[in-house]
Amino acid sequence: MKIHSFTSKLEKIASINHMTCKLYLNLYRKAVLSEIRSANINKNDKILIIGGGAIPYTGIIMSEYAKEVTIIDRDKEAVEIAKMHVKKLRITNVTLIQCCGENIDASNFSKIFIPLQAEPKCQILNKLKGTAMKNTEIIIRLPKERFAKTYTSHNELPIKNFQISTDVNQITFDKTLFCLAKDIISNEAHI
């Protein structure tokens, strides 16, 4: 079983119990807060998260600091479960949409966050190149070395002029890449 499928199933199972969801949120809080600081996320930001899953912990935590958070996921069931959690938490500035990352119009967002699980990253970035404003900030989680073969590494991404932060340390990721939409290279070979 691929790790993407495993994680998706695990989140759906964990989402049955509200206390498990809170525990899940707390496991990632420190990493997400570090990413919020590194990305300078503030109350003026409209954030797009591509791939939120059934427990959209990144979006829930970022909603405390941003003006608006839109979370998309290709999995309809995950989106419906996530909507229930956001409603139960009484979060009003989060919107959840069932959509693939390579199909989203990103023109209205100041920052775009691409979690580790979001795939296919090269096609998603190609879409962002065409729809996001040139100075839109792109934030991408990168895998730990032992997971490099499972996830897209930064060397595979069609991006120039980026910075990498090592301020996070989770089970599967320990780096975050930062770039601007204008730094995405249109390269059909990556698609």
Buried (B, 14 or more C-beta within 10 A) or exposed (E): EEBBEEBBEBBBEBBEEEEBBBEBBEEBEBBBBBBBEBBEBEEEBBBBBBBBBBBBBBBBBBBBBBBBBBBBBBBEEBBEBBBBBBEEBEBEBBBBEBBBBBEBEBEEBBBBBBBBBBBBBBBBBBBBBEBBBEEBBBBBBBBBEEBBEBBBBBEEBBBEEBEEBEBBEBEBBBBBBBBBBBBBBEEEEBE
